[in-house]
Amino acid sequence: MKATYLILASLLVTFSHSLKAAQWEIEKRVEPKYPIKAVKNGLEGCVRMQFFINSDGKPIYVEPIKSSNPKLFDGAAVKALSKWRYKPSESNHNKTPERQTVELSFSMSSISDVNHSCDAPMTAESNDIDIFRQDRLSMPIDARNLQSWKDSVAKIVGVLSDDEIRHFVQSFTSLISIQIGSKKDKLEAFLTIVNGLDYFQLMELADIKPIKNDSLTEKESDLAVDPTKYPLINMKQFFHTWEISDLAISIESNLYKEISYQLLKVELLIKSDGTAKLLSTCRKVSDEMKLALEESISDWQITKKVKSPKTVRFIYGVPAPAEDGAYVHCDDDWHQ
């Protein structure tokens, strides 16, 4: 069964349809990674998203507006679209930002008998990028119940930077712990307080200091300094703990030339939550190859076979179409 999943994953065909931007042209397009869970269950679908192309040609404020399976496909679609890059058309001399929509489809083959329709118009909001953000942040929060609060937060978070998101989360966490205190129903009391407030008013009410961009938790800092404190496991131990079929590498075909004769091994950090990070390569590789490996590995969500796996390191041979006479080539001073 595991082999079947690996073969199937290698044959996946992902189709995307987008409305052509009048002022911007696609320069780099990244197809979404097919979620492992969807592959294993033979599921197909689509996601329609709206977004802005900013003056640097990057998609920002990316958010799904219609999806056939939000929990399964939305994350992969948003992650892929965020990596697209655009260049201004000849008429767009000022690199004016533009609001756009795109639909990404997840299909097992080019001839699919499942017709997923995710047609949906963009929300009726400003096409000016600055006004769009300001309107979102000035929007009264609907906190009449938990679901309306989550919906309001999703709209706000969509236009915030990573640092602003951390600040935002810290703000309403502070409200719960300080202003609500020991009240019996903390959630109801919290929703009552924030209902009708906008982003700026909530920040002011929380009255906390912003989080610095370069701040790291103690755990993250330790990891950045010394990842070797985590044990290095062998293949047998990995098979016992994790699902090996989840370790798919997806890179541009032209990059395989770099590793098809002199095969490559890499050191990975496999975290307890099933995510992974590239720690090192067994020899020097091009910057393009390293970036492609990092991006592919960061998309993994590995299935655990035990109840509470520990964070570990693992040596992994990068799968590649090998040429005749291929051999593993690593530096002498790398892992034995």
C-alpha positions as CSV (number, residue, x, y, z in Angstrom):
1,M,0.0,0.0,0.0
2,K,2.9,2.4,0.8
3,A,4.4,1.8,-2.6
4,T,1.1,2.5,-4.2
5,Y,0.9,5.9,-2.5
6,L,4.4,6.8,-3.6
7,I,3.7,5.9,-7.3
8,L,0.4,7.7,-7.2
9,A,2.0,10.8,-5.7
10,S,4.6,10.9,-8.5
11,L,1.8,10.8,-11.2
12,L,-0.3,13.6,-9.7
13,V,-1.3,16.3,-12.2
14,T,-2.4,19.6,-10.7
15,F,-4.3,22.1,-12.9
16,S,-4.8,25.7,-12.2
17,H,-6.9,28.3,-13.9
18,S,-6.5,32.0,-13.2
19,L,-7.9,35.3,-14.5
20,K,-5.1,37.1,-16.3
21,A,-4.1,40.2,-14.5
22,A,-4.5,43.3,-16.7
23,Q,-1.5,45.2,-15.2
24,W,0.6,42.2,-14.2
25,E,2.0,39.1,-15.9
26,I,2.9,35.8,-14.2
27,E,6.7,35.4,-14.0
28,K,6.9,32.5,-11.6
29,R,4.2,30.0,-10.9
30,V,4.3,27.3,-8.2
31,E,1.8,24.5,-8.2
32,P,0.3,23.4,-4.9
33,K,1.5,20.3,-3.1
34,Y,-1.2,17.6,-3.2
35,P,-2.0,16.9,0.5
36,I,-0.9,13.4,1.5
37,K,-4.2,12.8,3.2
38,A,-6.1,13.6,0.0
39,V,-3.8,11.3,-2.0
40,K,-4.4,8.4,0.4
41,N,-8.1,8.9,0.3
42,G,-8.4,9.6,-3.5
43,L,-9.9,13.0,-2.9
44,E,-10.0,15.9,-5.5
45,G,-11.1,19.5,-5.1
46,C,-10.5,23.1,-5.8
47,V,-9.9,26.4,-4.0
48,R,-10.9,29.9,-5.3
49,M,-8.8,32.7,-3.7
50,Q,-8.7,36.5,-3.9
51,F,-5.5,38.4,-3.3
52,F,-3.5,41.6,-4.2
53,I,-0.4,41.8,-6.3
54,N,1.7,44.4,-4.6
55,S,4.2,46.8,-6.1
56,D,7.0,44.1,-5.8
57,G,4.9,41.6,-7.8
58,K,4.2,39.4,-4.8
59,P,0.7,38.1,-3.9
60,I,-0.4,39.4,-0.5
61,Y,-3.6,39.3,1.5
62,V,-4.3,35.8,0.0
63,E,-7.5,34.3,1.3
64,P,-9.9,31.5,0.1
65,I,-13.4,32.7,-0.9
66,K,-14.8,29.3,-2.0
67,S,-13.4,25.8,-1.4
68,S,-14.6,22.3,-2.0
69,N,-12.8,21.1,1.1
70,P,-11.4,24.0,3.2
71,K,-9.6,21.9,5.9
72,L,-7.9,19.7,3.3
73,F,-7.0,22.0,0.4
74,D,-7.0,25.6,1.6
75,G,-3.6,25.5,3.3
76,A,-1.7,24.0,0.3
77,A,-3.4,26.5,-2.1
78,V,-2.6,29.6,-0.1
79,K,1.0,28.4,0.4
80,A,1.5,27.8,-3.3
81,L,-0.1,31.1,-4.4
82,S,2.0,33.1,-1.9
83,K,5.1,31.9,-3.8
84,W,3.9,33.1,-7.2
85,R,5.6,36.2,-8.7
86,Y,4.4,38.7,-11.2
87,K,6.1,41.3,-13.4
88,P,4.4,44.6,-14.4
89,S,2.9,44.8,-17.9
90,E,4.3,47.4,-20.3
91,S,1.4,49.7,-19.5
92,N,2.0,49.4,-15.7
93,H,4.9,51.8,-15.4
94,N,4.1,52.7,-11.8
95,K,3.8,49.1,-10.7
96,T,0.3,49.8,-9.4
97,P,-1.0,47.0,-7.1
98,E,-3.9,45.1,-8.5
99,R,-6.6,42.9,-6.9
100,Q,-7.1,39.5,-8.5
101,T,-8.7,36.1,-8.1
102,V,-7.4,32.6,-9.0
103,E,-8.7,29.1,-8.8
104,L,-6.4,26.2,-8.1
105,S,-7.6,22.6,-8.8
106,F,-6.4,19.4,-7.2
107,S,-6.9,16.5,-9.6
108,M,-5.5,12.9,-9.7
109,S,-5.3,12.8,-13.5
110,S,-5.7,15.0,-16.6
111,I,-9.0,13.1,-17.2
112,S,-11.0,13.6,-14.1
113,D,-14.7,12.6,-13.9
114,V,-15.2,14.8,-10.8
115,N,-16.2,18.3,-11.6
116,H,-15.5,20.7,-8.7
117,S,-16.8,24.2,-9.2
118,C,-15.3,26.9,-7.1
119,D,-16.5,29.9,-9.1
120,A,-17.1,32.9,-6.8
121,P,-16.7,36.6,-7.1
122,M,-14.3,38.6,-5.0
123,T,-15.7,40.2,-1.9
124,A,-17.1,43.7,-2.5
125,E,-14.2,45.7,-1.0
126,S,-11.9,48.4,-2.2
127,N,-9.4,47.6,-5.0
128,D,-7.0,50.1,-3.4
129,I,-4.5,48.0,-1.5
130,D,-4.0,50.5,1.3
131,I,-7.7,51.3,1.7
132,F,-8.5,47.5,1.7
133,R,-6.1,46.9,4.6
134,Q,-7.4,50.0,6.5
135,D,-11.0,49.0,6.1
136,R,-10.3,45.4,7.4
137,L,-8.5,46.8,10.5
138,S,-11.3,49.3,11.1
139,M,-14.0,46.7,10.7
140,P,-16.1,46.2,13.9
141,I,-15.4,42.7,15.2
142,D,-18.5,40.5,15.3
143,A,-18.2,38.5,18.5
144,R,-21.8,37.6,19.1
145,N,-20.7,33.9,19.2
146,L,-17.5,31.9,18.8
147,Q,-17.9,31.3,15.1
148,S,-18.6,34.9,14.2
149,W,-15.5,35.9,16.3
150,K,-13.3,33.3,14.3
151,D,-14.7,34.7,11.0
152,S,-13.9,38.3,12.0
153,V,-10.4,37.3,13.2
154,A,-9.7,35.5,9.9
155,K,-10.4,38.7,8.0
156,I,-8.2,40.8,10.2
157,V,-5.3,38.3,10.3
158,G,-5.4,38.1,6.5
159,V,-3.9,41.7,6.2
160,L,-1.4,41.5,9.1
161,S,2.3,40.7,9.0
162,D,3.7,37.8,11.1
163,D,4.8,40.2,13.8
164,E,1.4,41.9,13.8
165,I,-0.4,38.6,14.1
166,R,1.7,37.6,17.2
167,H,0.9,41.0,18.7
168,F,-2.8,40.6,17.9
169,V,-2.9,37.1,19.6
170,Q,-1.0,38.4,22.6
171,S,-3.5,41.3,22.9
172,F,-6.6,39.2,23.3
173,T,-4.7,36.6,25.4
174,S,-3.9,39.5,27.7
175,L,-7.5,40.6,27.8
176,I,-8.6,37.2,28.9
177,S,-6.0,36.9,31.7
178,I,-6.0,40.5,33.0
179,Q,-9.5,42.0,32.4
180,I,-11.5,38.8,32.7
181,G,-9.4,37.1,35.4
182,S,-11.2,34.4,37.3
183,K,-14.7,34.9,35.9
184,K,-16.4,31.5,35.5
185,D,-17.3,31.8,31.8
186,K,-14.2,33.4,30.4
187,L,-15.1,32.9,26.8
188,E,-18.5,34.6,27.1
189,A,-17.1,37.5,29.1
190,F,-14.3,37.9,26.5
191,L,-16.7,37.9,23.5
192,T,-18.9,40.5,25.3
193,I,-15.8,42.8,25.8
194,V,-14.5,42.6,22.2
195,N,-17.8,42.6,20.3
196,G,-18.0,45.8,18.2
197,L,-14.4,46.8,18.7
198,D,-12.1,47.1,15.7
199,Y,-8.4,46.0,15.5
200,F,-7.0,49.3,16.8
201,Q,-9.4,49.6,19.7
202,L,-8.6,46.0,20.8
203,M,-4.9,46.8,20.7
204,E,-5.5,49.9,22.8
205,L,-7.7,48.1,25.3
206,A,-5.1,45.3,25.7
207,D,-2.3,47.9,26.3
208,I,0.7,45.6,25.7
209,K,4.1,46.1,24.1
210,P,4.6,44.9,20.5
211,I,6.6,41.8,19.9
212,K,10.0,42.5,18.3
213,N,10.6,41.0,14.8
214,D,13.6,39.1,15.8
215,S,12.3,37.6,19.0
216,L,12.6,33.9,19.5
217,T,11.2,31.6,22.2
218,E,13.7,29.9,24.4
219,K,13.0,26.6,22.6
220,E,13.5,28.1,19.2
221,S,16.7,29.8,20.3
222,D,18.1,26.6,21.6
223,L,17.3,24.8,18.3
224,A,18.9,27.6,16.3
225,V,22.1,27.3,18.3
226,D,22.5,23.5,18.8
227,P,20.2,21.1,16.8
228,T,22.6,18.3,17.6
229,K,21.1,18.0,21.1
230,Y,18.4,15.9,19.4
231,P,19.2,12.2,18.8
232,L,20.2,11.0,15.3
233,I,18.0,7.9,14.4
234,N,18.5,5.2,11.9
235,M,16.2,3.9,9.1
236,K,14.8,1.2,11.3
237,Q,13.9,3.6,14.1
238,F,12.3,6.0,11.5
239,F,10.1,3.2,10.1
240,H,8.9,2.4,13.5
241,T,8.0,6.0,14.4
242,W,7.0,7.8,11.1
243,E,5.3,7.1,7.8
244,I,8.1,6.9,5.2
245,S,5.7,7.5,2.2
246,D,5.1,11.1,3.4
247,L,8.7,12.1,2.6
248,A,8.1,13.3,-1.0
249,I,10.6,15.7,-2.6
250,S,9.2,18.0,-5.3
251,I,11.7,20.2,-7.2
252,E,12.0,21.6,-10.7
253,S,13.1,18.8,-13.2
254,N,16.2,20.8,-14.3
255,L,17.6,20.6,-10.7
256,Y,17.7,16.8,-10.8
257,K,20.8,17.1,-13.1
258,E,22.7,18.2,-10.0
259,I,21.9,15.1,-8.0
260,S,21.2,12.3,-10.6
261,Y,24.8,11.1,-10.9
262,Q,26.3,12.2,-7.6
263,L,23.4,11.3,-5.3
264,L,22.7,13.5,-2.3
265,K,22.0,12.8,1.4
266,V,20.6,15.4,3.7
267,E,20.2,15.8,7.5
268,L,16.7,16.5,8.6
269,L,15.1,17.6,11.9
270,I,11.9,15.7,12.3
271,K,9.8,17.6,14.8
272,S,7.4,15.9,17.2
273,D,4.4,17.5,15.4
274,G,5.3,15.8,12.1
275,T,6.9,18.9,10.4
276,A,10.5,18.8,9.2
277,K,13.4,21.2,8.6
278,L,16.5,20.8,6.5
279,L,19.6,21.0,8.7
280,S,22.5,20.3,6.3
281,T,23.4,18.7,3.0
282,C,26.2,16.1,2.8
283,R,28.1,18.3,0.3
284,K,27.8,21.8,-1.0
285,V,24.9,22.3,-3.4
286,S,23.8,25.3,-5.4
287,D,21.7,28.0,-3.7
288,E,18.8,27.1,-6.0
289,M,18.9,23.4,-5.0
290,K,19.1,24.2,-1.3
291,L,16.2,26.6,-1.5
292,A,14.1,24.0,-3.4
293,L,14.9,21.3,-0.8
294,E,14.0,23.7,2.1
295,E,10.7,24.6,0.5
296,S,9.7,21.1,-0.3
297,I,10.7,19.7,3.2
298,S,8.9,22.6,4.9
299,D,5.7,21.4,3.3
300,W,5.8,18.0,4.9
301,Q,3.3,16.8,7.4
302,I,4.6,13.4,8.4
303,T,2.1,10.8,9.8
304,K,3.2,9.5,13.2
305,K,2.9,5.8,14.1
306,V,3.4,6.1,17.8
307,K,1.4,8.2,20.3
308,S,4.1,10.8,21.4
309,P,7.1,10.9,19.1
310,K,10.1,12.9,20.1
311,T,12.0,15.5,18.0
312,V,14.9,13.7,16.2
313,R,17.4,14.0,13.4
314,F,17.4,11.7,10.4
315,I,19.7,11.2,7.4
316,Y,17.7,11.0,4.2
317,G,18.7,10.1,0.7
318,V,17.1,12.5,-1.7
319,P,15.0,10.6,-4.3
320,A,16.1,11.4,-7.8
321,P,16.1,9.7,-11.3
322,A,19.6,8.1,-11.1
323,E,21.9,8.0,-14.1
324,D,24.0,4.8,-14.9
325,G,26.9,4.5,-12.5
326,A,25.3,6.9,-10.0
327,Y,26.8,6.9,-6.5
328,V,26.3,8.8,-3.2
329,H,28.8,11.6,-3.0
330,C,29.3,13.3,0.4
331,D,32.1,15.3,1.9
332,D,34.5,13.2,4.1
333,D,33.9,15.3,7.2
334,W,30.1,14.9,7.0
335,H,28.2,12.2,9.0
336,Q,29.7,8.8,8.9
